[in-house]
Amino acid sequence: MRGVLRRLVSIGDRGRQRLSNINIRRAVENIRSGTTTVYTPVIELIVNAIQAIRIVRPTAGRVTVTVLRSAQDDLIDKMPQVDGFVVEDDGIGFDKDHRDSFDTLYGELKLAEGGKGFGRFTCLKYFDHLTVESIFMDGDRLRARSFDMGTATSIIINETVGETEAKATGSTVTIRGAKSVRLSEKGLDAIARVLVERLLPYFIDPMSECPRILVVDGRDGGEIVLNNYLSRENRQIVELQVADPKIVLKSSDRHEDFSVRVFKFYAPKGSRSKISLVAHRREVTETSIQTFIPEFAEEFYDRWEEGGVSRERNFVVKAYVFGPYLDGNVSLERGTFNFQRDSDLIYGISQSQVEAAAAEVARDAIGSEISDRRARKAERIEEYITTEAPWHLALSRDTDFSSLSMKPSSEEIERHLQTAKFQRELRTRAQVRQILDSENVDALRDQVAEVVESISQTSKNDLIHYVSMRKCVLDLFGKALETDDEGKHRSEGEVHDIIVPRRKDSETLDYEDHNLWILDERLNFTDYIASDKMIGGGSSDRSDVTIFNRRVAFRGENQPSNPITIFEFKKPQRHDFANPSSDEDPVQQIIRYVNQFRAGKIKTPKGRDILVGENTPFYGYVVCDISRKVADWLLNEKNFTPMPDGLGYFQWFGNIKLYMEVLSWTKVHADAEMRNKVFFHKLGI
C-alpha cells in the first residue's frame, strides 16, 4: 500500500468536514492500568482489518501483520526488540464514513459489532506513533488517503487525500515506537502463538469465515499463517468434544446463557491451562483453570504407538466462554468487564462464577485424566494422615480437599486441615450460642445432639494429636540418654532442654513449650516456672527447675498452701557430685534453695513476694544416673531410703517440710513411657 499515493492534496482545518478537539493525552492516560496489554492495540488493528474485509466480501480476504524490530540486537538473547507492527488488509479502506468514525471519540459506526469507538487510543498507550495509509472507493473511482493519529487535541492530523494508481481497496496501519512496556515474546513463533490464542474466536466462528492472516518478520522475512494452527495437517490447536457446552447462571433479574468451547493447545512451552471470557469474538480476560481445579496445574499428554515406538505430545487446555452477558458488559478498553471479579451484588453474576462453571466443562472434556490426578492426590493426603497426623483421621472424612494443590506438601495438607478444623469450631460455637439463646429446647433437641457430637469429635482429634506428640518427645528423650558415636553421653543441658528449655520462666514460656509431664503429670498445671534461671534477680543460687504448683481446680493467687517443686538435673553417667570435696551436691543445693524460699529471699520477676508459710510443702527431685558410687553415697552419707524398683531413693526432711527423691534417668524415661503406653497402644504408634 505504501508508495501508491500520488498527487496528494493536503487538507487543512478549513477543508475538513469534521473537526475534532479532545485531550488525547489525558484520554490515553485514563486507560485503566491492568485492563490492557501491549498486545491489545495489535489485536484491535487485526480485528478492524477483518471487519473491513467482511464489508466488501463474505469469504476469503487477507490480513498481513508485519513485526517491526529495533535496529540493535539484545545483548542477552541476540534478538532485536519488537518496535511495532504493520497491519495490512484488502478491506473497504478508509472511506468518508470510516475516516469520520476514526475522527470521532466513541464513534457508533461499528456499534452493531460491539465496537466501542475507543480502541485506537490503546495504540498510543503502548506506541508513540500511529499512521494510516488507505485506498478507498470515492463514487466510482479509487482514491488514496493518509494521516497520522494526533497526540494533542486532534485525532486526525497531517491528512492528505489524492489520486492513486492502485487497483483495489485496502488499508495499511502502522504502530511504531514501542514505549517502556515491551513484548516479552520476541520470536515470531511466540508472537504468532499469542495472536492466535487471542483471535481464536474469529477462527472458530461457524457463521463467518476468518480471512487468511499472515504474520511476517520484518527483519528476516519469516512467515507464519495463523490459520494453519487449526489445519488438519500437523495442527497445533484441536477442539475437544463437550457433552454439554451450555451454562445457565442467574443474574439479578434473569437467567443468563453461556456457551463453552474447549481446545487443546499443543507444545505449550510453559503455558498453563486457562479460561478465556470472550466479548464480541475478542478475548477479554484469561484465568488459570487451576484456580478452580488444581489438577489442571500441569500439562496433559496424548500418547500413542507408532511403528512400535511409544510417542507422546504435550498440551494444555483453553476454554473459551461466549454469551450475551459478556458482550453487554465488556469494558471500554476491552480488557475487563463491568461486573466484579468475585462477588457482584449489582449485576448478579461475577467473573469467577462464570469461570468456575466453565472450569467444570473443561474438566468433563478432559475426562479420566482429572479423575486419575484426584485419586493420586487423595492417596497422598491419606499417606500423610496415616503416617504423620493420625489425629486428623476423623476430620479428614468431612473435609473437602478439592481446592488443595495437585501435589500437596505435608505443610499444605496440615494448613488445609487446620483451616477446616477452625471452620468447624466456628460453626459449633455459633450452634451453641443459638441453643443457649433459644427458648424452645424441644425444637433444638436434634441440634443439641449434633453439637455434642461435634465437640466430642474435635476433642478426640486434639487428644490424638497430643498423645502422638508425646510419643515423639519420649523417643527424643530416650535418644538423648544414649551415648554418641564417640561413646560419650550428652550434656545435662541437652536433656534439660527436652524437658523444659533453659534460661526460661513462665513469663517467656508457653504451656506447650515444656514437657514437664515426663517428670510428673501434675506439673502440667503450674502457676510459675523458673528453668535454670534465678528467680527475682540477685545473686542467689538457682535450681534447674523451680515450680509453684497448685491444684487443678484451685484458681487462687500466690498462696502459702501451694507447694513448691524443685528439680536438679545431672549429666548422664556423671558421678563426681558424690565426691566428699564436691560443691555441686544436688541434695544440699535443693535444701539451700528451700531455705532461701523460707527466708523470703526470693521474689517473682515482677517483684512480688513469694508467700511461704510454716506448713508450705516442698518437693525436691534430683535426676541423675545412679551408679554404685552414687547409691552408696545416698545410703551411707545422705540417709536416703531405696525405692522398691531400685531405680530411685527418697527421704523426708521434716524440719523444712521437704520431700526429696533421687531418680535415675532410666526410671524417669521408663515411668513416662509406662504412663503413656496404653494411649500409644490405642493409636497403634
Residue, then its C-alpha position, 0 to 999 in steps of 0.5 A: m500500500r505504501g508508495v501508491l499515493r500520488r498527487l496528494v492534496s493536503i487538507g487543512d482545518r478549513g477543508r475538513q468536514r469534521l473537526s475534532n478537539i479532545n485531550i488525547r493525552r489525558a484520554v490515553e492516560n485514563i486507560r485503566s492500568g491492568t485492563t490492557t496489554v501491549y498486545t491489545p492495540v495489535i489485536e484491535l488493528i487485526v480485528n478492524a482489518i477483518q471487519a473491513i474485509r467482511i464489508v466488501r466480501p463474505t469469504a476469503g480476504r487477507v490480513t498481513v501483520t508485519v513485526l517491526r524490530s529495533a535496529q540493535d540486537d539484545l545483548i542477552d538473547k541476540m534478538p532485536q526488540v519488537d518496535g511495532f507492527v504493520v497491519e495490512d488488509d484488502g478491506i473497504g479502506f478508509d472511506k468518508d464514513h470510516r475516516d469520520s468514525f476514526d475522527t470521532l471519540y466513541g464513534e457508533l459506526k461499528l456499534a452493531e459489532g460491539g465496537k466501542g469507538f475507543g480502541r485506537f487510543t490503546c495504540l498510543k498507550y503502548f506506541d508513540h506513533l500511529t499512521v494510516e495509509s488507505i485506498f478507498m472507493d470515492g463514487d466510482r473511482l479509487r482514491a488514496r488517503s493518509f494521516d497520522m493519529g494526533t497526540a494533542t487535541s486532534i485525532i486526525i492530523n497531517e491528512t492528505v487525500g489524492e489520486t492513486e494508481a492502485k487497483a483495489t481497496g485496502s488499508t495499511v496501519t502502522i504502530r511504531g515506537a514501542k514505549s517502556v512496556r515491551l513484548s516479552e515474546k520476541g520470536l515470531d513463533a511466540i508472537a504468532r502463538v499469542l495472536v492466535e490464542r487471542l483471535l481464536p474466536y474469529f477462527i472458530d466462528p461457524m457463521s463467518e469465515c476468518p480471512r487468511i492472516l499472515v504474520v511476517d518478520g520484518r527483519d528476516g522475512g519469516e512467515i507464519v499463517l495463523n490459520n494453519y494452527l487449526s489445519r488438519e495437517n500437523r495442527q497445533i490447536v484441536e477442539l475437544q468434544v463437550a457433552d454439554p457446552k451450555i451454562v445457565l447462571k442467574s443474574s439479578d433479574r434473569h437467567e443468563d446463557f453461556s456457551v463453552r468451547v474447549f481446545k487443546f493447545y499443543a507444545p505449550k512451552g510453559s503455558r498453563s491451562k486457562i479460561s478465556l471470557v470472550a466479548h464480541r469474538r475478542e478475548v477479554t480476560e484469561t484465568s488459570i483453570q487451576t484456580f478452580i481445579p488444581e489438577f489442571a496445574e500441569e500439562f496433559y499428554d496424548r500418547w500413542e504407538e507408532g511403528g512400535v515406538s511409544r510417542e507422546r505430545n504435550f498440551v494444555v487446555k483453553a476454554y473459551v466462554f461466549g454469551p450475551y452477558l459478556d458482550g453487554n458488559v465488556s469494558l471500554e478498553r476491552g480488557t475487563f468487564n463491568f461486573q466484579r471479579d468475585s462477588d457482584l451484588i449489582y449485576g448478579i453474576s461475577q467473573s469467577q462464577v462464570e469461570a468456575a462453571a466453565a472450569e467444570v466443562a473443561r474438566d468433563a472434556i478432559g475426562s479420566e485424566i482429572s479423575d486419575r490426578r484426584a485419586r493420586k492426590a487423595e492417596r497422598i493426603e491419606e499417606y500423610i494422615t496415616t503416617e504423620a497426623p493420625w489425629h486428623l483421621a476423623l476430620s479428614r472424612d468431612t473435609d473437602f480437599s478439592s481446592l488443595s494443590m495437585k501435589p500437596s506438601s505435608e505443610e499444605i495438607e496440615r494448613h488445609l486441615q487446620t483451616a477446616k478444623f477452625q471452620r468447624e469450631l466456628r460453626t459449633r460455637a455459633q450452634v451453641r450460642q443459638i441453643l443457649d439463646s433459644e427458648n424452645v429446647d424441644a425444637l433444638r433437641d436434634q441440634v443439641a445432639e449434633v453439637v455434642e457430637s461435634i465437640s466430642q469429635t474435635s476433642k478426640n482429634d486434639l487428644i490424638h494429636y497430643v498423645s502422638m506428640r508425646k510419643c515423639v518427645l519420649d523417643l527424643f528423650g530416650k535418644a538423648l540418654e544414649t551415648d554418641d558415636e564417640g561413646k560419650h553421653r550428652s550434656e545435662g543441658e541437652v536433656h534439660d532442654i527436652i524437658v523444659p528449655r533453659r534460661k526460661d520462666s513462665e513469663t517467656l514460656d508457653y504451656e506447650d513449650h515444656n514437657l514437664w509431664i515426663l517428670d510428673e503429670r501434675l506439673n502440667f498445671t503450674d502457676y510459675i516456672a523458673s528453668d535454670k534461671m534465678i528467680g527475682g534477680g540477685s545473686s542467689d543460687r538457682s535450681d534447674v527447675t523451680i515450680f509453684n504448683r497448685r491444684v487443678a481446680f484451685r484458681g487462687e493467687n500466690q498462696p502459702s498452701n501451694p507447694i513448691t517443686i524443685f528439680e536438679f538435673k545431672k549429666p548422664q553417667r556423671h558421678d563426681f557430685a558424690n565426691p566428699s570435696s564436691d560443691e555441686d551436691p544436688v541434695q544440699q543445693i535443693i535444701r539451700y534453695v528451700n531455705q532461701f524460699r523460707a527466708g523470703k529471699i526470693k521474689t517473682p520477676k515482677g517483684r512480688d513476694i513469694l508467700v511461704g508459710e510454716n506448713t508450705p510443702f516442698y518437693g525436691y527431685v534430683v535426676c541423675d544416673i545412679s551408679r554404685k558410687v552414687a547409691d552408696w553415697l545416698l545410703n551411707e552419707k545422705n540417709f536416703t531410703p531405696m525405692p522398691d524398683g531400685l531405680g530411685y531413693f527418697q527421704w523426708f526432711g521434716n524440719i523444712k517440710l521437704y520431700m526429696e527423691v533421687l531418680s535415675w534417668t532410666k526410671v524417669h524415661a521408663d515411668a513416662e513411657m509406662r504412663n503413656k503406653v496404653f494411649f500409644h497402644k490405642l493409636g497403634i504408634 
